[in-house]
Amino acid sequence: MKKFIHTLLAVSIIFSACKKVECEAAILPITSDGCTDSTASNYDPLATVDDGSCIFQADKKVIIIGAGVAGLAAAKKLEEEGVSYQILEATDKLGGRIQKDETFADFPIDLGAEWIHEDKSILNYLINQPGNEPDVETILYQPMNVNEVVGNNISQISNQDMIDYYADYITEYKFKNTTWYDFINENFAQQVKQNIIYNSKVTTIDYSQDQVVLTTEDGIIYEADKVILTVSVGVLKSNAITFNPSLPAEKITALEDVEFFPGFKLFMKFSDQFYPDVITSENEEKTYYNVAYGKESQDNVLCLLSHGPSTEDYYLLGNTDAIVNSAIQELDGYFNGLASQNYLGSYIYEDWGQQTYTQGTWTSDFQAASDDLSASLNDKVYFAGETYNSHGIWPVDGFYIIRGSVQSAILSGYEIAEEILN
Ligand SMILES: Cc1cc2nc3c(=O)[nH]c(=O)nc-3n(C[C@H](O)[C@H](O)[C@H](O)COP(=O)(O)OP(=O)(O)OC[C@H]3O[C@@H](n4cnc5c(N)ncnc54)[C@H](O)[C@@H]3O)c2cc1C
């Protein structure tokens, strides 16, 4: 029972000299191989020449690194306040750990965040709109058909245990016909996406001077008064970004202390629903759940959500087909071969643990972030994202802002933008 509860919850720098200076093309960013980049056409700073290097001059006061929900929320706030900002996003899409697929089934599927870990009215709270009924249809998520695996045995959790659980725990919802991505796109991205530069992986952050200087993988250099860094702690721990000066020792220790586990979602399609709504596992790290629960769907989609150190055991299998086979075999063991008999041969495997720009799933506790973790670098580089929730276990305006959740990421984006504005 406790396991079920847990699973649901979880549910350097120096300017690279350009080889060729073309700063007369003053509206274009600068690359190491030619000093201009015509692909980033929506950015129009003034370029200047400095000792033969092109430096991307700051007419943007704030640069946000990452177009996940924390970055988008910070941007929305700055946009509303008329502050000049730019978002640098490493990938070719917005949303970060909030993504969707619309082709696999007859309903859209959340590839990353899926549950609303609170009352549905938090949706209005997050977009600063009054009222308890969000402008989007949701499903109260309280499945009763829940099985628990202990050793090799699977058994049903009693209705009474489930009722007791739902009575004790925060209410959870899902979107009915839409996804977290749709919510974020409509309420955040639409207002700020003109300021996103995609395929811009920041590799160095130099905060040693008045202006913060950022360099991207392709050698483009940006300057800003303030930087909001929203990459996951997994990315920070992987040292994908070099800081000058180096990160303070306390910050490094605080980052090391944050649990940020690998994980994946494996969606499989079946011809029949032979499985219950949820199958929880003994080690708390593996859950099968009926993705179509409460949706208007004719499709039978079961997801294996693996989160935690034991995900590595799946990685050891070597490839995705082997992971799928192992899941089907396990289900066959519980349901007398019905998984193989009903498997339609199609799946989606979304591996967040091995994605370069995520390097994990979510931060796994209810604690508030420590001061060392959240502290800015010289009041120039600020940290925002799901890990940096400042509220801890106490509700804010009646809502739990658990770390590792979408609401935690949104509120941290707002908070940091406000801190900068103040
Ligand atoms: C499988 C899974 C299931 C989840 N389920 C839920 C759930 O049900 N409910 C819930 O509330 N939460 C859930 N979460 C957590 C939720 O998705 C996250 O807390 C939230 O989306 C984090 O947002 P963020 O903006 O802090 O970080 P991210 O979404 O990671 O955004 C960071 C952005 O920075 C970009 N980036 C990274 N490195 C660089 C770089 N060097 N330069 C430029 N850009 C860079 C990334 O590409 C990304 O777009 C889940 C997460 C996962 C992975």
The ligand as a MOL file (V3000), in Angstrom:
LIG
                    3D

  0  0  0     0  0            999 V3000
M  V30 BEGIN CTAB
M  V30 COUNTS 53 58 0 0 0
M  V30 BEGIN ATOM
M  V30 1 C 8.6280 10.2280 -16.5370 0
M  V30 2 C 8.2440 11.4510 -15.7440 0
M  V30 3 C 7.0170 11.4950 -15.1120 0
M  V30 4 C 6.6380 12.6080 -14.3730 0
M  V30 5 N 5.3990 12.6460 -13.8300 0
M  V30 6 C 4.9690 13.7780 -13.2470 0
M  V30 7 C 3.6090 13.9100 -12.8760 0
M  V30 8 O 2.8200 12.9930 -13.0920 0
M  V30 9 N 3.1980 15.0700 -12.3050 0
M  V30 10 C 4.0770 16.1000 -12.0620 0
M  V30 11 O 3.6570 17.1290 -11.5160 0
M  V30 12 N 5.3920 16.0100 -12.4350 0
M  V30 13 C 5.8380 14.8820 -13.0340 0
M  V30 14 N 7.1160 14.7870 -13.4730 0
M  V30 15 C 8.0450 15.8730 -13.1540 0
M  V30 16 C 7.8760 17.0900 -14.0670 0
M  V30 17 O 7.8580 16.6760 -15.4050 0
M  V30 18 C 9.0370 18.0320 -13.8170 0
M  V30 19 O 9.0840 18.3500 -12.4390 0
M  V30 20 C 8.9390 19.3450 -14.5930 0
M  V30 21 O 8.4960 19.1540 -15.8980 0
M  V30 22 C 10.3180 19.9650 -14.5810 0
M  V30 23 O 10.3210 21.1860 -15.2760 0
M  V30 24 P 11.6340 22.0940 -15.2850 0
M  V30 25 O 11.3420 23.2610 -16.1120 0
M  V30 26 O 12.1050 22.3040 -13.8950 0
M  V30 27 O 12.7840 21.1910 -15.9620 0
M  V30 28 P 12.8720 20.5800 -17.4390 0
M  V30 29 O 11.5520 20.1790 -17.8970 0
M  V30 30 O 13.9310 19.5420 -17.3750 0
M  V30 31 O 13.3600 21.8040 -18.3400 0
M  V30 32 C 14.7180 22.1440 -18.5030 0
M  V30 33 C 14.9540 22.5440 -19.9540 0
M  V30 34 O 16.3370 22.8930 -20.0770 0
M  V30 35 C 16.8170 22.3820 -21.3220 0
M  V30 36 N 18.2810 22.2440 -21.2070 0
M  V30 37 C 18.9850 21.2770 -20.5590 0
M  V30 38 N 20.2980 21.5140 -20.6610 0
M  V30 39 C 20.4340 22.6540 -21.3740 0
M  V30 40 C 21.5580 23.4280 -21.8000 0
M  V30 41 N 22.8010 23.0540 -21.5010 0
M  V30 42 N 21.3390 24.5480 -22.5130 0
M  V30 43 C 20.0680 24.9520 -22.8370 0
M  V30 44 N 18.9680 24.2590 -22.4460 0
M  V30 45 C 19.1600 23.1300 -21.7190 0
M  V30 46 C 16.0930 21.0630 -21.4640 0
M  V30 47 O 16.1120 20.6180 -22.8050 0
M  V30 48 C 14.7140 21.4020 -20.9520 0
M  V30 49 O 13.8690 21.8610 -21.9890 0
M  V30 50 C 7.5330 13.6990 -14.2320 0
M  V30 51 C 8.7580 13.6610 -14.8740 0
M  V30 52 C 9.1250 12.5570 -15.6310 0
M  V30 53 C 10.4400 12.5490 -16.3380 0
M  V30 END ATOM
M  V30 BEGIN BOND
M  V30 1 1 1 2
M  V30 2 1 2 3
M  V30 3 2 2 52
M  V30 4 2 3 4
M  V30 5 1 4 5
M  V30 6 1 4 50
M  V30 7 2 5 6
M  V30 8 1 6 7
M  V30 9 1 6 13
M  V30 10 2 7 8
M  V30 11 1 7 9
M  V30 12 1 9 10
M  V30 13 2 10 11
M  V30 14 1 10 12
M  V30 15 2 12 13
M  V30 16 1 13 14
M  V30 17 1 14 15
M  V30 18 1 14 50
M  V30 19 1 15 16
M  V30 20 1 16 17
M  V30 21 1 16 18
M  V30 22 1 18 19
M  V30 23 1 18 20
M  V30 24 1 20 21
M  V30 25 1 20 22
M  V30 26 1 22 23
M  V30 27 1 23 24
M  V30 28 2 24 25
M  V30 29 1 24 26
M  V30 30 1 24 27
M  V30 31 1 27 28
M  V30 32 2 28 29
M  V30 33 1 28 30
M  V30 34 1 28 31
M  V30 35 1 31 32
M  V30 36 1 32 33
M  V30 37 1 33 34
M  V30 38 1 33 48
M  V30 39 1 34 35
M  V30 40 1 35 36
M  V30 41 1 35 46
M  V30 42 1 36 37
M  V30 43 1 36 45
M  V30 44 2 37 38
M  V30 45 1 38 39
M  V30 46 1 39 40
M  V30 47 2 39 45
M  V30 48 1 40 41
M  V30 49 2 40 42
M  V30 50 1 42 43
M  V30 51 2 43 44
M  V30 52 1 44 45
M  V30 53 1 46 47
M  V30 54 1 46 48
M  V30 55 1 48 49
M  V30 56 2 50 51
M  V30 57 1 51 52
M  V30 58 1 52 53
M  V30 END BOND
M  V30 END CTAB
M  END
